[in-house]
Amino acid sequence: MVSVDFPGTGGPIGLRRVSASTAPRSALPQRADVVVIGAGLIGLSVAWTLAGRGLSVAVIERESVGAGASLAATGMLAPAAEHEPGSDLLLPLAIESLHRWPAFRDALQAASGIGIDYREDGTLVLAIGRDEVERLRFRHDLQRRSGVAAEWLSGEAVRRREPMLRPSVTAGILCPLDHQVDPRLVMAALDAACRSAGVAVVEGCAVEGLDWAGGRVCGVRTASGPVAAGIVIVASGAWSGEGGLLPEHLALPVRPLRGQSLALRTTRHTGTLTGMVWTEQVHIAPKSDGHLIVGATVEDCGFRPGVTAGGLYALLEGARRVLPGIEEMEVEAVWSGYRPTSDDDAPIIEALAPGLVAATGHHRNGYLLAPITADAVAELVTTGALPDMARPFSRARFGGQGSLRASA
């Protein structure tokens, strides 16, 4: 049985976290071909893909499945809307990953028996007032030069597409090829697919250190005992940059950026949106179960938990500015999570040392980049080489250490 309620915050408005099954969780194995540190979206996607290639895999999670950013996300698969100055390096990877999503979706739904609410409605990026229109024009010019699908719309054309928007919306960009998923359903499906494939998913067990022998990583140490492994993959999201696990010369430039979000319950009276809407303040994503997800703040405050009055006010006011119907909608849940953010907001995918691989730092593009990250890491683990498209995403781009080959 699957529960897919909204992620909890520990407060009175939060609801329970996702759980794909009431079956007992996996015990810590003594060894595995691959140990993945972190049971978030990237960790489970990598684990499931590797298990499909015949490897024994253990996923070790310090908290619970999806506890970092994965259940706090909106589920955007939006390379066009996300494209901004400085992201030219990331764009080809993002577009290729979106192309891989339908096959990833079909395999995941078949393996888990759980639909993930994959929607192909596109994204509307909106402007209100002269200054915002000028900035939107700049964004549209960048999109056109980069070759992504993006259509300029007048305010009238925007409101024909989304009649619930305020008359004050003066212009928009339609990104018709952007998609979205429901993160709660994706995580439930990945959890179920991993366990069905024989992956040991161990929750509430922090990895305390790496075991090394002969200059390569050969396993991990936890409070519950060691696990020997041929390959260890660091996919612990915002915690990937924390000290203590990796030696200093292999440190990852990843930090947490807190994001607060909320879920609104729509009704026939309030109306809803037909697709994702972005403004300079918020993004709003309708889900097929009748919710509107409003996100997300960007706060560089470390691992400070919880939600704040200021954060919720910014979300509600930003949404109300373009969608007056939210005033009648019930606030069903609020939550926060930690985006794993590298120094340039792009992922780190590479072999750090023999037997040690990193797959982290995806910022707000984790859902979009999950399929291609899983495929790239699987190729690295099984062949010893990254595919060409993933090679630019090593630490070398920050001026530090380059990649070191790791073979399984």
C-alpha positions in Angstrom: 0.0 0.0 0.0 1.3 3.5 -0.9 0.9 6.6 1.1 1.7 9.8 -0.7 0.8 12.6 1.6 2.9 15.8 1.8 6.2 15.9 3.6 6.1 16.8 7.2 7.8 19.7 8.9 7.3 18.5 12.4 4.8 21.3 13.0 1.0 21.2 13.2 0.4 21.9 9.5 2.9 19.2 8.2 1.6 15.9 7.1 3.3 12.5 7.1 6.1 11.6 4.7 6.0 9.3 1.8 6.1 5.6 2.3 5.9 3.0 -0.4 5.1 0.1 1.8 4.4 -1.0 5.3 6.9 -3.8 4.9 10.0 -3.9 7.3 12.9 -1.9 6.0 16.1 -3.6 4.9 18.8 -4.7 7.4 22.4 -3.4 6.9 24.2 -5.9 4.7 27.8 -6.9 5.3 28.8 -6.2 1.7 27.4 -5.1 -1.7 28.8 -4.4 -5.1 27.8 -0.7 -4.7 26.9 1.3 -1.6 25.0 4.5 -2.3 25.1 7.2 0.4 21.7 8.9 0.5 18.1 7.8 -0.3 16.9 10.9 -2.1 15.9 11.1 -5.7 19.4 10.9 -7.1 20.5 8.1 -4.8 17.5 5.9 -5.4 17.5 6.6 -9.2 21.2 5.5 -9.3 20.6 2.5 -7.1 17.6 1.3 -9.2 19.5 1.7 -12.5 22.6 -0.1 -11.2 20.4 -3.0 -9.8 18.9 -3.2 -13.3 22.5 -3.9 -14.6 22.9 -6.9 -12.3 24.8 -5.3 -9.4 24.0 -5.8 -5.7 23.2 -2.4 -4.2 22.8 -1.0 -0.7 21.4 2.5 -0.1 22.3 4.0 3.3 20.3 7.0 4.5 20.9 9.0 7.7 17.2 9.9 8.0 14.3 8.6 5.9 13.7 8.2 2.1 13.5 11.7 0.5 14.1 13.5 3.8 16.4 16.2 2.2 15.2 18.0 -0.9 13.4 15.2 -2.8 10.0 15.4 -1.0 10.2 19.2 -0.7 10.5 19.8 -4.4 7.8 20.9 -6.9 8.8 18.3 -9.5 9.6 20.6 -12.4 11.2 19.2 -15.6 11.7 22.6 -17.1 14.9 23.2 -19.0 13.4 26.1 -21.0 12.0 28.0 -18.1 15.1 27.3 -15.9 17.5 28.5 -18.6 19.2 31.7 -17.5 22.5 33.6 -18.0 25.4 31.4 -16.9 23.7 28.1 -17.5 24.8 27.4 -21.0 27.0 24.4 -19.9 24.0 22.8 -18.2 21.4 23.3 -20.9 22.4 20.4 -23.2 22.5 18.0 -20.3 19.1 19.2 -19.1 17.5 18.9 -22.5 18.9 15.4 -23.0 17.7 14.3 -19.6 14.2 15.6 -20.4 14.2 13.4 -23.6 15.0 10.4 -21.4 12.2 11.0 -19.0 9.4 9.2 -20.9 11.3 6.0 -21.0 12.4 6.5 -17.3 8.8 7.1 -16.4 7.4 4.1 -18.2 10.0 1.7 -16.7 9.5 3.2 -13.2 5.8 2.9 -13.3 6.0 -0.7 -14.6 8.5 -1.7 -11.9 6.6 -0.1 -9.0 2.9 -0.2 -10.1 2.7 3.5 -9.1 1.7 6.3 -11.5 3.8 9.4 -11.1 1.4 12.1 -12.5 3.7 12.9 -15.4 2.2 16.1 -17.0 3.2 17.7 -20.3 1.3 21.0 -19.9 4.3 23.3 -20.4 5.3 26.4 -18.3 4.1 30.0 -18.5 6.7 32.5 -17.2 4.8 35.7 -16.4 5.5 39.4 -16.1 3.5 42.2 -14.4 4.5 45.8 -15.0 7.0 47.4 -17.3 10.2 46.4 -15.4 9.2 42.8 -15.3 8.3 42.8 -19.0 11.8 44.1 -19.9 13.4 41.4 -17.9 11.2 38.8 -19.5 12.2 40.1 -22.9 15.8 39.6 -22.0 15.0 36.0 -20.8 13.1 35.3 -24.1 16.0 36.6 -26.2 18.4 34.3 -24.3 16.0 31.3 -24.8 15.8 32.0 -28.6 19.6 32.3 -28.9 20.0 29.0 -27.1 17.5 27.2 -29.3 14.9 26.2 -26.7 11.2 26.2 -27.4 9.8 29.5 -26.1 6.9 31.6 -27.4 6.2 35.2 -26.5 2.6 35.9 -25.5 0.7 39.1 -24.9 -1.2 39.5 -21.6 -4.4 38.8 -23.4 -3.0 35.6 -24.9 -1.7 34.5 -21.5 -5.2 35.0 -19.9 -6.8 33.0 -22.7 -4.6 30.1 -21.8 -5.0 30.6 -18.0 -8.3 32.5 -17.4 -7.8 32.4 -13.6 -4.9 34.8 -13.8 -5.2 38.5 -12.9 -5.8 41.1 -15.6 -2.6 42.8 -14.5 -0.5 40.1 -16.0 1.0 42.0 -19.0 3.1 39.4 -20.8 4.4 35.8 -20.7 6.6 33.2 -22.3 5.1 29.8 -23.1 7.7 27.0 -22.7 5.6 24.2 -24.3 8.1 21.4 -23.9 8.5 21.7 -20.2 7.0 18.9 -18.1 6.4 18.1 -14.4 5.9 15.2 -12.1 4.6 14.7 -8.5 7.6 14.3 -6.3 5.6 12.3 -3.7 4.6 9.7 -6.3 8.1 9.6 -7.9 9.7 8.9 -4.5 7.2 6.3 -3.6 7.7 4.6 -7.0 11.5 4.7 -6.7 11.3 3.2 -3.2 9.1 0.4 -4.4 11.1 -0.2 -7.5 14.4 -0.4 -5.6 13.1 -2.9 -3.1 11.5 -5.0 -5.9 14.9 -5.0 -7.6 16.6 -6.3 -4.5 18.2 -3.0 -3.4 18.7 -2.8 0.4 17.4 0.5 1.5 18.6 1.2 5.0 17.1 4.2 6.8 18.1 5.9 10.1 21.8 4.9 9.6 24.4 7.5 9.1 27.6 6.8 7.2 30.4 7.8 9.6 33.4 7.2 7.3 34.9 5.6 4.3 37.2 2.5 4.4 40.3 2.7 2.3 42.7 0.0 1.2 45.6 0.3 -1.3 44.6 3.8 -2.3 41.0 3.0 -3.1 37.7 3.1 -1.3 36.5 -0.4 -0.3 33.4 0.3 1.8 31.8 2.5 4.5 31.6 2.6 8.3 28.3 3.2 10.1 27.2 3.1 13.7 25.6 -0.3 13.0 28.7 -1.7 11.5 30.8 -1.7 8.3 29.7 -2.5 4.7 32.3 -3.7 2.2 31.8 -2.5 -1.4 33.5 -2.3 -4.7 32.2 1.2 -5.3 30.8 3.9 -3.0 28.6 6.6 -4.4 28.2 9.9 -2.6 24.6 11.0 -3.3 23.7 12.6 0.0 22.4 15.9 -1.5 23.0 19.0 0.6 25.0 16.9 3.1 27.6 16.0 0.4 29.7 19.0 1.3 29.8 18.3 5.0 33.2 17.7 6.5 34.3 14.4 8.0 33.3 11.9 5.3 35.7 12.9 2.5 39.4 13.9 2.8 40.0 17.5 2.4 41.5 17.2 -1.1 38.3 15.5 -2.3 35.9 18.0 -0.6 32.8 18.8 -2.6 31.7 22.5 -3.0 28.1 21.8 -2.1 26.0 23.7 0.4 22.3 23.7 1.5 19.9 26.3 0.3 16.7 26.1 2.3 13.4 26.3 0.3 10.0 26.7 1.9 6.9 25.6 0.0 3.2 25.1 0.6 0.3 23.1 -0.8 -3.2 24.6 -1.5 -6.3 22.6 -2.0 -8.4 23.7 -5.0 -12.1 23.3 -5.4 -14.6 23.8 -8.2 -15.4 27.2 -6.6 -11.8 28.4 -6.4 -10.7 27.1 -9.8 -7.2 26.1 -10.7 -4.4 26.3 -13.3 -4.0 24.1 -16.3 -0.2 24.1 -16.2 2.9 25.4 -14.3 3.1 29.2 -13.8 6.3 31.1 -12.9 6.8 34.6 -11.8 9.8 36.5 -10.5 8.7 35.6 -6.9 7.2 32.1 -7.0 6.4 29.1 -9.2 3.0 27.4 -9.0 2.4 23.8 -10.1 -1.1 22.2 -10.3 -1.2 18.5 -9.6 -3.8 16.0 -10.8 -5.1 15.4 -7.2 -6.4 18.9 -7.0 -3.5 20.6 -5.2 -1.5 23.6 -6.2 2.1 23.6 -5.0 3.6 27.0 -4.4 7.3 27.3 -4.1 9.9 28.1 -3.2 12.0 30.5 -1.2 15.8 30.5 -1.6 17.5 31.0 1.7 21.3 30.6 2.3 20.9 29.8 6.1 22.6 26.5 6.4 20.8 23.5 7.9 18.2 25.6 9.8 15.0 23.6 9.9 11.4 24.6 9.8 9.2 27.2 8.1 8.9 30.9 8.9 6.2 33.5 8.8 8.3 35.6 6.4 8.7 32.7 4.0 5.1 31.8 4.0 4.1 35.4 3.5 6.4 35.7 0.5 4.9 32.6 -1.1 1.3 33.5 -0.5 1.8 37.2 -1.6 3.7 36.1 -4.7 1.0 33.7 -5.7 -1.8 36.1 -4.9 -0.2 38.7 -7.1 -1.0 36.7 -10.2 -3.7 34.2 -9.0 -6.5 35.9 -6.9 -8.3 32.6 -6.4 -5.8 31.4 -3.8 -7.5 33.6 -1.2 -10.3 31.0 -1.0 -8.0 28.0 -1.1 -7.3 25.9 2.0 -3.6 25.7 3.0 -3.2 22.0 3.4 0.5 21.6 4.1 3.7 23.7 4.5 7.3 22.4 4.6 10.9 23.1 4.0 13.9 21.3 2.5 17.5 21.8 1.5 18.5 22.1 -2.1 22.0 20.6 -2.7 23.7 23.6 -4.4 27.2 23.6 -5.9 29.2 26.8 -6.5 27.7 27.2 -10.0 24.3 25.6 -9.4 25.2 22.6 -11.6 25.7 19.0 -10.6 28.9 17.2 -9.7 29.1 13.8 -11.5 32.5 12.2 -11.4 34.9 9.6 -10.0 36.6 11.3 -7.1 39.1 8.5 -6.5 39.3 4.8 -7.3 36.2 3.2 -5.9 34.5 6.6 -5.0 31.9 8.4 -7.2 30.0 11.6 -6.6 26.5 12.4 -7.9 25.3 15.5 -6.1 24.9 19.3 -6.3 21.8 19.3 -8.5 20.4 22.5 -7.0 16.7 22.8 -8.1 17.1 20.5 -11.1 17.3 17.2 -9.4 14.1 15.9 -10.9 14.9 17.1 -14.4 18.4 15.5 -14.3 17.6 12.3 -12.5 17.5 10.0 -15.6 20.7 11.2 -17.2 22.5 11.3 -13.8 21.5 7.7 -13.1 22.6 6.6 -16.6 25.9 8.5 -16.4 26.8 7.0 -13.0 25.8 3.5 -14.1 28.1 3.8 -17.2 30.9 5.1 -15.0 30.5 2.2 -12.5 30.2 -0.5 -15.1 32.8 0.7 -17.7 35.1 3.0 -15.8 34.3 6.0 -18.0 31.7 8.8 -18.0 29.7 9.5 -21.1 30.9 12.6 -23.0 27.9 14.7 -22.0 28.6 14.3 -18.3 32.3 15.0 -18.4 32.1 18.8 -18.0 30.5 18.3 -14.5 33.6 17.4 -12.5 35.2 19.5 -9.7 37.8 20.6 -12.2 35.5 23.4 -13.4 35.9 25.0 -10.0 39.7 25.1 -10.4 40.3 22.2 -8.0 41.2 18.6 -8.4 40.3 16.8 -11.6 38.5 13.5 -12.0 40.3 10.3 -11.1 39.3 7.1 -12.8 37.3 4.6 -10.7 36.7 1.1 -12.0 34.2 -1.4 -10.6 
